[in-house]
Amino acid sequence: MSDSEKQNNENSLDIDGSSFNSEMYLECLLKCASLRQVMDKEAEIITQSQSLQSEMQTLVYENYNKFISATETVRKMRSDFQIMQEEMNKLSENINKITTFSSNISESLKDSGNNVNRLCSTRQLLDKLQFLFLLPTQLNKAIQEGRYSDAVHDYTHAQKVLQKYGDQPSFQSIQTECSDIIYGLKKSLRERLLSPETTASELAESVGLLRQLQESDSSLQDIFLSCAESRLEQHLNLLASMVDTSDILEWVEKCNGLILADLGIVISCYHDIFQDTESIGIPEFADKVMTQVFDLFEAVIRRPENVGTEILIRGLDKFFRKFQALSEIICSDGASNKALCVVTQCIKHKATMQHQIIQVQFKENLMKVRQSLASKGTENADLKDILNALQVYLMQKIQASLLDLMAFLQTNLSFGLKPWCANAVADSCWIVVSETLINISDMIKKLSVIQTSNNIPFELLLILAKLCLEMQENGVTILQNHLTKLLEEAAPGLSVEKKDTNTVMVNLSSAAQSALDSEVVFIGQTAAQMLRVSVLARDWLRAPEPRGPRAVCRRVVETLASADSAASQLFPTSFKPSSDSSRRTIWSRAPSSFSPINRLFSERIEVFSPAGADRAALSNGALKVALKALVECVRLRTFSRHGLQQLQVDVHFLQQRLSCMGNDERLLNALLEDALSSAQLRCVDPQLMEPSIVDIICERG
């Protein structure tokens, strides 16, 4: 069996299909189903048939009702159309009657309408004539009441008629009288321009009225700008008087409300009045006024009362916003550049104030340290702690100043996110760092120069020298990295070139060297003065037999030991103490070893060479100055045998005590040998004691 035949058989068995075959369906049902299924199927079919019959009856009833309703509607519409037809016929008849009546009325009123039009034209002409005849009176009244704009409007409205018919006798008098009145009005307007009490809006109104009265633009422009300048000059004088009596916020509010507001009105009115002419003089005029305002503003920010960062930034922000608005009105690059210069100058001024304040505070802190050292002394003072406190104080002050300058980069400020502002802040921050360290270096140099006259403790010089070296080694780099971090946080994406630190490093190095040299010279000269007085004031020819080292030698040792102890707290030690036997050998040599010939071939000793940043170098530097003075003083005296032996004991004592401090053995021995040999050459009986006896006398003494 083909597929089409199978499909036809299936459609024949579909009771809901169009090809349903009842006999075939019944035959198939009897073959395939049981008796129970056949009876159930019969009951199902009966139920469905009854349901369909009920639905069919319902549909028939509904359609019948609709048909009845439609019949009634058609019948009603037929009667309504008849009534409407009758009404339309009546309406058409009425319209025809109205048209006939309208034609009759128009025909009868044609002559009257022409008369009415002629009368209206006559009335308008009479009104114009009346306006012309009353024009002088109206002009005088408007001028007396101060309504200059109404007077100019009335005159310009009638000016064309007067110019056209002014040669007729009836209008000549009117034209002459109006010309005299307008001449007086022009004079009043010019006087109003020159009045110092005239506001900017009245000034613009006067110029506009004169321009409507056919005044030349070139003369009006000059008059307008000169009058505006005189008025703004009064505001400038008022602001100048407020510089020393008001804070920056009050001054900026007054400036924005007076001169800048009037300047904006003047410029806007100038553009509105002379919009059809080229604005040549307005940029120069605005630049002149704003330059004077900038000078006053710079004077305001320099007052000590306006040093606070918050109040300074708030005033600067208001000032800059107003100037930005004026720059857009002026359309001048010069005005925009001046506004930027105001911000950058303010930032630089703040940076200058910051490093000056740091310098003053650092100097005050130094005075406290100086007083503390003077009261405690070297033995009780911890120089390392003082140095650390001083360095931390300086670093914190500089870092606080840098953070303070970052306030200029706040996002809510009108200039905070500008690249030029970020660069200005970066440059100013580096100015704070570099100028602070350079100024402190200069201050340390000055202290080093006047150290003797001002009686500055030598410990303070050591502290300042170490401070400069620490800042040179680590401090500058730390501050530079801190500044870079602050700029990255305040202005992300800003690329700032690395600053050159050579100048700062050189100044710190020279200041440290100056302080070290001054300390060495001070200690050396102090000890040298003791030795000089003790040598020159004593009669060495009548000296008694030595019983021990003189007291001055102990004081010299104490002075040098005090300086060495202070240096050991701050500077590294790079020496190795020599054995006791090496110290004793130099005194066992024969007197011939001290001859002038041997001295010629000995190494030259630089007494005032630059001091090194080392404990041994500092001790050796002071030692050279003191012992060289001893040598020179010895050469000025003549000695007896006991005097030579006393000097031998003193020299041996100094050699024993000073070598324990880490001094250069070679340098110490050379200077002491030179002193003893010089005394031996100037002795009338040059006999030295045995070294063992000298040791006993020194130990006993």
C-alpha positions in Angstrom: 0.0 0.0 0.0 1.3 3.4 -1.0 1.8 6.3 1.4 -1.1 8.3 -0.2 -3.5 5.5 0.4 -2.4 5.2 4.0 -3.0 8.9 4.5 -6.4 8.7 2.9 -7.4 5.9 5.2 -6.2 7.8 8.3 -8.2 10.9 7.2 -11.3 8.7 6.7 -11.1 7.5 10.3 -10.7 11.1 11.7 -14.1 11.9 13.1 -13.3 15.7 13.0 -11.9 15.6 9.4 -13.6 16.5 6.2 -13.0 13.0 4.7 -14.6 11.1 7.6 -16.2 7.8 6.6 -18.7 6.6 9.2 -19.0 3.0 7.9 -15.3 2.5 7.7 -14.9 4.1 11.2 -17.6 1.8 12.6 -16.2 -1.3 11.0 -12.7 -0.5 12.3 -14.0 0.2 15.8 -15.9 -3.1 15.9 -12.8 -5.0 14.8 -10.4 -3.4 17.2 -12.4 -2.6 20.3 -14.2 -4.7 22.9 -17.8 -4.4 23.7 -17.1 -2.3 26.7 -15.0 0.1 24.6 -17.7 0.3 21.9 -20.3 1.2 24.5 -18.0 3.9 26.0 -17.3 5.3 22.6 -21.1 5.4 21.9 -21.7 7.3 25.1 -18.9 9.7 24.3 -20.2 10.4 20.8 -23.8 10.9 22.1 -22.4 13.4 24.7 -20.4 15.3 22.1 -23.4 15.4 19.7 -25.7 16.8 22.4 -23.0 19.5 23.3 -22.7 20.5 19.6 -26.4 20.7 19.1 -26.7 22.9 22.2 -24.0 25.2 20.8 -25.7 25.4 17.4 -29.0 26.4 19.0 -27.2 29.1 21.0 -25.6 30.5 17.8 -28.9 30.5 16.0 -30.6 32.4 18.7 -27.8 35.0 18.9 -27.8 35.5 15.1 -31.5 35.9 15.1 -31.3 38.6 17.8 -28.6 40.4 15.8 -30.7 40.3 12.7 -33.7 41.7 14.5 -31.5 44.5 16.0 -30.1 45.4 12.6 -33.6 45.5 11.1 -34.7 48.0 13.7 -31.6 50.1 13.3 -32.1 50.3 9.5 -35.7 51.3 10.1 -34.7 54.1 12.5 -32.0 55.4 10.3 -34.4 55.7 7.4 -36.7 57.9 9.4 -33.8 60.0 10.7 -32.5 60.7 7.2 -35.8 62.0 6.2 -35.7 64.6 9.0 -32.1 65.6 8.2 -33.0 66.1 4.5 -35.8 68.4 5.5 -33.4 70.4 7.7 -30.8 70.7 5.0 -33.3 72.0 2.6 -34.3 74.7 5.1 -30.7 75.6 5.7 -30.0 76.0 2.0 -32.9 78.3 1.7 -31.7 80.4 4.7 -28.2 80.7 3.2 -29.6 82.0 -0.1 -31.6 84.6 1.7 -28.5 85.7 3.8 -26.4 86.0 0.6 -29.1 88.2 -1.0 -29.4 90.4 2.1 -25.6 90.8 2.4 -25.3 91.9 -1.2 -28.0 94.5 -0.8 -26.3 95.8 2.4 -22.9 96.1 0.8 -24.3 97.9 -2.1 -26.1 100.4 0.1 -23.0 101.0 2.4 -20.4 101.3 -0.3 -20.3 105.1 -0.2 -20.3 105.2 3.6 -17.3 102.8 3.8 -15.2 105.0 1.5 -16.0 108.0 3.7 -15.0 106.0 6.9 -11.6 105.0 5.3 -10.9 108.6 4.3 -11.8 109.8 7.9 -9.4 107.2 9.4 -6.6 108.3 7.2 -7.3 111.9 8.1 -7.3 110.9 11.8 -3.9 109.2 11.5 -2.4 112.2 9.7 -3.8 114.5 12.4 -2.2 112.3 15.1 1.1 112.5 13.4 0.8 116.3 13.1 -0.2 116.5 16.7 2.9 114.4 17.7 5.1 116.7 15.7 3.6 119.8 17.2 3.8 118.4 20.7 7.3 116.9 20.2 9.3 119.9 21.7 7.1 119.7 24.8 7.4 116.0 25.1 11.2 116.2 24.7 11.5 118.8 27.4 9.3 116.8 29.8 11.2 113.6 29.2 14.6 115.3 29.8 13.4 117.0 33.0 12.2 113.7 34.3 15.5 112.0 33.4 13.9 109.7 30.8 16.7 110.3 28.3 16.0 107.1 26.3 12.3 108.1 25.8 13.4 111.5 24.5 15.9 110.0 22.1 13.3 107.5 20.9 10.7 110.2 20.2 13.2 112.4 18.4 14.6 109.6 16.2 11.0 108.5 15.4 10.1 112.0 14.1 13.6 112.9 12.6 12.8 111.5 9.2 9.6 113.5 8.8 11.4 116.7 10.0 14.2 116.2 7.6 11.7 115.6 4.7 9.4 118.5 5.4 11.7 120.8 7.5 11.9 123.4 4.7 8.2 124.1 5.0 7.4 127.1 7.2 5.0 125.2 9.4 7.7 122.7 10.4 10.8 124.9 10.5 10.1 126.2 14.0 9.5 122.7 15.2 12.7 121.4 13.7 14.7 124.4 15.1 13.3 123.9 18.6 13.9 120.2 18.6 17.5 120.7 17.4 18.1 123.0 20.3 16.6 120.6 22.8 18.7 117.7 21.4 21.8 119.8 21.6 21.1 120.4 25.2 20.4 116.6 25.7 23.8 115.8 24.1 25.5 118.2 26.5 23.7 116.6 29.5 24.7 113.1 28.4 28.4 114.2 28.0 28.3 115.8 31.5 26.8 112.5 32.8 29.7 110.6 31.2 32.2 112.8 33.0 30.4 112.6 36.4 32.3 110.3 38.9 29.0 109.1 40.4 27.8 107.6 37.1 27.5 103.8 37.3 28.8 101.5 34.6 25.2 100.8 33.3 24.4 104.5 33.1 27.7 105.1 31.3 26.8 102.5 28.7 23.3 103.9 28.4 24.7 107.4 27.8 27.1 106.3 25.1 24.3 104.3 23.4 22.0 107.3 23.3 24.8 109.5 21.9 25.4 107.0 19.3 21.7 107.0 18.3 22.0 110.8 18.0 24.6 110.3 15.3 27.8 110.9 17.4 31.0 109.5 15.8 32.1 106.1 17.1 35.7 107.0 17.4 35.1 109.9 19.8 32.5 107.9 21.7 34.9 105.0 22.2 37.5 107.3 23.6 35.0 109.0 25.9 33.6 105.7 27.0 36.9 104.2 27.9 38.3 107.4 29.6 35.2 107.7 31.7 35.2 104.1 32.6 38.9 104.3 33.5 38.3 107.3 35.8 35.5 105.4 37.6 37.6 102.2 37.9 40.4 104.4 39.3 38.2 105.3 42.2 37.7 101.6 42.9 41.4 101.0 42.7 42.1 103.7 45.2 39.5 102.1 47.6 41.0 98.7 47.2 44.5 100.2 47.8 43.3 101.7 51.0 42.0 98.2 52.1 45.3 96.4 51.5 46.6 97.0 55.1 43.3 96.8 56.9 41.5 93.7 55.5 42.2 90.0 55.0 42.4 88.4 51.6 38.8 87.1 51.5 37.3 90.4 52.4 39.6 92.2 49.8 38.7 89.7 47.1 35.0 90.0 47.7 35.3 93.7 47.5 37.4 93.5 44.4 35.0 91.1 42.6 32.0 93.1 43.6 33.4 96.5 42.6 36.2 96.8 40.0 35.9 93.4 38.4 32.2 93.5 38.1 32.3 97.0 36.7 35.1 96.0 34.3 32.9 93.2 33.1 30.0 95.5 32.6 32.1 98.0 30.8 33.6 95.4 28.4 30.2 93.8 27.7 28.5 97.2 27.1 31.4 98.2 24.8 30.9 95.1 22.7 27.1 95.6 22.6 27.4 99.3 21.7 30.2 99.1 19.2 29.6 95.6 17.9 29.8 96.8 14.3 33.2 98.3 14.8 36.6 96.8 15.6 37.5 96.6 19.3 41.0 97.9 19.2 41.4 99.7 22.5 39.5 97.3 24.8 42.3 94.7 25.3 44.9 97.4 26.1 42.4 99.1 28.5 41.6 95.8 30.2 45.2 94.8 30.5 46.1 98.1 32.1 43.3 97.8 34.7 44.1 94.2 35.5 47.8 94.8 35.9 47.0 97.4 38.6 44.6 94.9 40.3 47.3 92.2 40.1 49.8 94.5 41.9 47.3 95.2 44.6 46.5 91.5 45.0 50.2 90.6 45.3 50.5 93.3 48.0 47.5 91.6 49.9 49.0 88.1 49.8 52.3 89.4 51.2 50.7 90.6 54.4 51.5 88.3 57.4 47.8 87.9 58.2 47.3 86.1 54.9 50.0 83.5 55.3 47.4 80.7 56.2 47.1 78.3 53.3 43.4 77.7 53.6 42.4 81.4 53.5 44.9 82.1 50.8 43.6 79.4 48.5 40.0 80.3 49.0 40.7 84.0 48.2 42.9 82.9 45.2 40.2 80.6 43.9 37.5 83.3 43.9 39.9 85.8 42.3 41.0 83.4 39.6 37.4 82.4 38.7 36.4 86.0 38.2 39.5 86.7 36.1 38.8 83.6 34.0 35.3 84.9 33.3 36.7 88.3 32.3 39.3 86.7 30.1 36.5 85.0 28.1 34.7 88.4 27.7 37.9 90.2 26.6 39.1 87.4 24.3 42.7 88.4 25.0 45.6 86.0 25.5 47.3 88.6 27.7 44.5 88.5 30.2 44.5 84.7 30.4 48.3 84.7 30.9 48.0 87.3 33.7 45.5 85.2 35.5 47.9 82.2 35.3 50.7 84.4 36.5 48.7 85.4 39.5 48.3 81.8 40.6 51.9 80.8 40.0 53.2 83.9 41.8 50.9 83.2 44.7 52.3 79.6 44.9 55.9 80.8 44.7 55.2 83.4 47.4 53.7 80.7 49.6 56.9 78.6 49.0 59.1 81.6 49.8 57.2 82.2 53.1 57.4 78.5 53.9 61.2 78.2 53.7 61.7 81.6 55.5 59.5 80.3 58.3 61.4 77.1 58.5 64.7 79.0 58.6 63.4 81.2 61.5 62.1 78.2 63.4 65.3 76.2 62.9 67.3 79.2 64.2 65.1 79.4 67.3 65.6 75.6 67.8 69.3 76.1 67.5 69.2 78.7 70.2 67.5 76.2 72.5 70.1 73.6 71.7 72.9 76.2 72.3 71.4 77.0 75.7 71.0 73.3 76.6 74.7 72.6 75.7 75.8 75.6 77.7 73.9 74.5 80.8 74.7 70.7 80.6 78.2 70.7 79.1 79.7 68.0 76.9 80.0 65.4 79.6 76.2 65.3 80.3 74.9 66.1 76.8 74.0 63.3 74.4 75.1 64.9 71.1 73.7 62.0 69.0 70.2 62.5 70.5 70.4 66.2 69.9 71.5 65.6 66.3 68.6 63.2 65.7 66.1 65.5 67.2 67.4 68.4 65.1 67.4 66.4 61.9 63.9 65.0 62.5 62.6 68.5 63.3 64.0 69.9 60.1 62.7 67.0 58.0 59.3 67.2 59.5 59.1 70.9 58.9 60.1 70.6 55.2 57.7 67.7 54.6 54.9 69.6 56.3 55.6 72.5 54.0 55.5 70.3 51.0 52.2 68.8 52.1 50.8 72.3 52.7 51.7 73.3 49.1 49.8 70.3 47.8 46.6 72.1 48.8 46.9 74.1 45.6 46.1 70.9 43.7 42.7 70.2 45.2 40.2 69.0 42.7 37.5 71.5 43.8 39.6 74.5 42.8 39.3 76.1 39.5 43.0 75.8 38.8 43.7 72.6 40.8 43.7 70.1 37.9 45.6 72.3 35.5 49.0 71.0 34.3 50.6 74.4 34.6 49.4 74.6 38.2 50.9 71.2 39.0 54.2 72.2 37.5 54.2 75.4 39.4 53.6 73.5 42.7 56.3 71.0 41.8 58.8 73.8 41.2 57.8 75.6 44.3 58.1 72.5 46.4 61.6 72.0 45.2 62.3 75.7 46.0 61.2 75.0 49.6 63.6 72.0 49.8 66.6 73.6 48.1 66.3 77.1 49.5 65.7 75.8 53.0 68.9 73.7 52.9 70.9 76.4 51.1 69.8 79.0 53.7 70.6 76.7 56.6 74.0 76.0 55.0 74.7 79.8 54.7 73.6 80.2 58.3 76.0 77.5 59.5 78.8 79.2 57.5 78.1 82.5 59.2 78.0 80.8 62.6 81.3 79.2 61.9 82.8 82.6 60.9 81.6 84.4 64.1 82.1 81.4 66.4 84.8 83.0 68.5 83.1 86.4 69.1 79.7 84.8 69.9 81.1 82.1 72.1 79.2 79.4 70.4 79.8 75.9 71.9 82.1 73.8 69.8 79.6 70.9 70.3 77.0 72.8 68.4 79.5 73.2 65.5 80.0 69.5 65.4 76.3 68.8 65.5 75.7 71.2 62.6 78.5 69.7 60.6 77.1 66.2 61.1 73.6 67.5 60.2 74.9 68.9 56.9 76.7 65.6 56.1 73.6 63.5 57.0 71.3 65.7 54.8 73.8 65.5 52.0 74.0 61.7 52.2 70.4 60.8 52.8 68.2 63.7 53.6 68.0 65.3 50.1 67.2 62.0 48.5 64.5 61.2 51.1 62.9 64.7 50.5 63.1 64.3 46.8 61.3 60.9 46.9 58.7 62.2 49.3 58.0 65.1 47.0 57.6 62.7 44.0 55.1 60.6 46.0 53.1 63.6 47.1 52.8 64.8 43.5 51.8 61.4 42.2 49.0 61.3 44.8 47.8 64.9 44.2 48.2 65.0 40.4 48.1 61.5 38.9 49.7 61.3 35.5 51.9 64.4 36.0 55.4 63.9 34.6 57.9 66.0 36.6 61.6 66.1 35.6 64.1 65.2 38.3 65.6 68.3 39.9 69.3 69.0 40.0 70.7 68.6 43.5 74.3 69.6 42.8 73.9 73.1 44.2 72.3 71.8 47.4 74.9 69.2 47.8 77.8 71.6 47.3 76.3 74.1 49.8 75.8 71.4 52.4 79.3 70.0 51.9 80.9 73.5 52.2 78.8 74.3 55.3 79.9 71.0 57.0 83.5 71.7 56.1 83.3 75.3 57.4 81.8 74.1 60.7 84.5 71.4 61.1 87.3 73.8 60.4 85.9 76.3 62.8 85.6 73.7 65.6 89.2 72.5 65.0 90.6 76.0 65.0 88.6 76.9 68.1 89.8 74.0 70.1 93.3 74.3 68.8 93.5 78.0 69.6 92.0 77.5 73.0 94.7 75.0 73.9 97.4 77.1 72.1 96.4 80.2 74.1 97.0 78.2 77.3 100.3 77.0 76.2 101.4 80.4 74.8 100.6 82.2 78.1 102.3 79.5 80.2 105.5 79.6 78.1 105.8 83.4 77.6 104.9 84.3 81.2 107.5 82.0 82.8 111.2 82.8 83.5 112.8 79.7 82.2 116.3 80.7 83.2 115.3 80.7 86.9 113.1 77.6 86.7 113.4 75.2 89.7 114.1 71.6 89.4 111.1 69.8 87.9 108.8 68.0 90.3 106.0 67.1 87.9 104.2 68.3 84.8 102.8 71.8 85.0 99.0 72.4 85.6 98.6 74.0 82.2 99.5 70.7 80.5 96.6 69.0 82.4 94.2 71.8 81.3 95.3 71.4 77.7 94.8 67.6 77.9 91.4 68.2 79.4 90.4 70.6 76.7 91.6 68.3 73.9 90.0 65.3 75.6 86.6 67.1 75.9 86.7 67.9 72.2 87.7 64.3 71.3 84.8 63.0 73.5 82.3 65.2 71.7 83.6 64.1 68.3 83.5 60.5 69.3 79.7 60.7 69.7 79.1 61.9 66.2 81.9 60.9 64.0 83.4 57.4 63.3 86.8 56.4 64.7 89.4 55.1 62.3 92.5 54.7 64.4 94.3 51.9 66.3 95.9 52.8 69.6 99.7 52.2 69.6 101.5 50.2 72.2 103.0 51.9 75.3 106.5 50.9 74.3 106.3 52.9 71.0 105.4 56.0 72.9 108.5 55.7 75.1 111.1 55.2 72.4 111.1 58.7 71.0 112.5 60.2 74.2 115.5 57.9 74.4 117.1 59.3 71.2 120.3 61.3 71.3 120.0 65.1 71.1 121.8 65.1 67.8 118.6 63.6 66.2 116.8 66.9 66.9 119.3 68.9 64.8 118.1 71.5 62.2 119.5 69.4 59.4 117.2 66.5 60.2 114.3 69.0 60.4 115.0 70.1 56.9 114.4 66.6 55.5 111.4 65.9 57.7 107.9 66.0 56.2 106.1 69.4 56.2 103.1 69.6 58.5 100.1 71.6 57.2 98.7 73.1 60.4 95.6 74.7 59.0 94.6 72.0 56.4 90.8 71.2 56.0 89.5 69.0 58.7 88.1 65.7 57.9 84.7 64.2 59.0 86.5 61.7 61.3 87.3 61.7 65.0 91.0 61.2 64.5 91.1 63.9 61.8 89.4 66.4 64.1 91.7 65.5 67.1 94.8 65.8 64.9 93.7 69.1 63.5 93.3 70.7 67.0 96.5 69.0 68.1 98.5 70.6 65.2 97.3 74.1 66.1 98.0 73.8 69.8 101.4 72.1 69.5 102.5 74.3 66.7 101.9 77.3 69.0 103.9 75.6 71.6 106.8 75.2 69.2 106.7 78.8 68.1 106.5 80.1 71.7 109.4 77.9 72.8 111.6 79.4 70.0 111.0 82.9 71.6 112.5 81.9 75.0 115.9 81.0 76.5 116.1 78.0 78.9 118.3 76.9 81.8 119.0 73.3 82.4 116.1 72.9 84.8 113.9 74.8 82.5 114.8 72.4 79.7 114.1 69.5 81.9 110.8 70.9 83.0 109.8 71.3 79.3 111.0 67.7 78.8 108.6 66.5 81.6 105.7 68.5 80.1 106.3 67.2 76.6 106.5 63.6 77.9 103.3 64.1 79.8 101.5 65.5 76.8 102.9 62.6 74.7 101.5 60.0 77.1 98.1 61.6 77.5 97.4 62.8 74.0 98.4 59.5 72.3 95.6 57.8 74.2 93.0 59.9 72.4 93.7 58.4 69.0 95.9 61.2 67.7 98.4 60.4 64.9 101.5 59.1 66.6 103.8 60.3 63.9 102.3 63.8 63.9 102.2 64.0 67.7 105.8 62.9 68.1 107.1 65.2 65.4 105.6 68.3 66.9 106.7 67.4 70.5 110.2 66.5 69.2 110.3 69.9 67.4 109.3 71.7 70.6 111.9 69.9 72.7 114.7 70.3 70.2 113.9 74.0 69.8 114.2 74.4 73.6 117.4 72.3 73.7 119.0 74.6 71.0 118.1 77.6 73.1 119.3 76.2 76.4 122.4 77.5 78.2 123.1 74.0 79.6 121.4 71.5 77.4 121.3 68.4 79.6 118.2 66.1 79.3 117.0 63.7 82.0 117.0 60.0 81.6 113.7 58.7 80.2 113.2 56.5 83.3 113.5 59.5 85.6 111.0 61.4 83.4 108.6 58.5 83.6 108.8 58.5 87.4 108.3 62.2 87.7 105.3 62.1 85.4 103.7 59.2 87.2 104.4 60.8 90.6 103.1 64.2 89.3 
